Amino acid sequence: MSATSASGINFAKYRTLKSFLILYGIMSVLILALIGVLYFQYAKAVMLSSQRLAMQLESESYVPKLKAWLEHDRDLKTFPKDLAYTTALYGYDQKPIVSRLHNSAPIDFKENIYLSSKHIYLIVPLSPYGMGEYYMIFETQDDGLWRQQTLEITLTFGTLLFLMLVGMGFFLSRLILRPMNEAIALLDDFIKDTTHELNTPVSAILTNIESLEVNDLPPSAQKKIKRIEIASRTISTLYDDLTYLILNHDLSVQDVQLDLRHLLHERLEYFRHRIEQKKIALQLSVDPSVFLTIDHTKATRVIDNLLSNAIKYNHMGGTISITLRDGVLCVEDNGIGIPDAMIERVFERYTRADKSVGGFGIGLNIVAMIAREYNLNITIESEEKKGTKICVTWSS
């Protein structure tokens, strides 16, 4: 299992892929919509062009009848009818003289032929025929067959084009994520190599420190030994986190009824020198019997990372308040706090609220991973320069 893998892909890749897919999806929809609109306009223009030809041919036989009516009769009852189209006659002021049109909407005299309210209108100026400033209007109902055919063609080719865009999007997404995958692979190899190289020297340092008779040494030497031990335990904690990231799917899990009070005191003793070095005051509110069914190694990782962060991001002479009771573990410090913009991201891997402080930004990600595995709930409250409070709760 990759050391940098989180549910198959890390959060940074999720964000990059999500942003790309949203942008690509919007662009694809706009392209498809534009093509659909252009094709619809083209189909409409072809239909109107076909209708214009038929209506103009019909007008050649109708205009002489209309001319005779204008010259001799002008009786509205004898206004000539056309067998193919509904007709109307408009005057020079573009107002109807005779109209048998089905649609009462105003005629658009700026167009030669147009579609309106499911009817097609052809406007023929009669001045070229020597009939004065009159307009003849032909009207016919649009059967909508062209629209249905256009929709079918649009859906067919639109689907094919959409599948092509999906395939192209898949290819582009792989191309875009390739540099990130390569960077993650390099980071993964670095973590594995670093972890492997850390194990032996850190173990050797801690083993030799524990074997020393520190009380027999001068005070100055004792301080130096204490600093070495603090640094070694810090590296050891980081080593444990890195090892967990790499091997967590390969580690044998033994869930037991764990006494959290005992484990908490054990881990506080482990961090005792780091706490003393920063002169941090501990405030404990711990119930005597708090049990949770969990793997010992994973429970240790949760407590260690909460304590380590509370120490790391605290001020010199600060305070850490720890509450442990049935169903809840809270660790609160009065340190530098977390910016509002970062609170939602602190559980993402390689995210650090303050990059001036050491570490890889993996501690809270490990806590989140273990919490998901055991259905634990995590809440975080933080304010810049006032501290952070993280609580882990579970069903008791």
HELIX and SHEET records of a PDB file:
HELIX    1   1 PHE A   11  ALA A   68  1                                  58    
HELIX    2   2 TRP A   69  ASP A   73  3                                   5    
HELIX    3   3 LEU A   76  THR A   78  5                                   3    
HELIX    4   4 SER A  127  TYR A  129  5                                   3    
HELIX    5   5 LEU A  145  SER A  211  1                                  67    
HELIX    6   6 VAL A  214  ASP A  216  5                                   3    
HELIX    7   7 PRO A  219  LEU A  247  1                                  29    
HELIX    8   8 LEU A  260  TYR A  270  1                                  11    
HELIX    9   9 ARG A  272  GLN A  277  1                                   6    
HELIX   10  10 HIS A  296  LYS A  312  1                                  17    
HELIX   11  11 ASP A  340  ILE A  343  1                                   4    
HELIX   12  12 GLY A  363  GLU A  373  1                                  11    
SHEET    1   A 5 PRO A  96  SER A  99  0                                        
SHEET    2   A 5 THR A  86  TYR A  90 -1                                        
SHEET    3   A 5 TYR A 135  GLN A 141 -1                                        
SHEET    4   A 5 HIS A 119  PRO A 125 -1                                        
SHEET    5   A 5 ILE A 113  SER A 116 -1                                        
SHEET    1   B 2 ASP A 255  ASP A 259  0                                        
SHEET    2   B 2 PHE A 291  ASP A 295 -1                                        
SHEET    1   C 5 ALA A 281  VAL A 286  0                                        
SHEET    2   C 5 THR A 319  ARG A 325  1                                        
SHEET    3   C 5 VAL A 328  ASP A 333 -1                                        
SHEET    4   C 5 GLY A 387  THR A 393 -1                                        
SHEET    5   C 5 ASN A 377  GLU A 383 -1                                        
END                                                                             
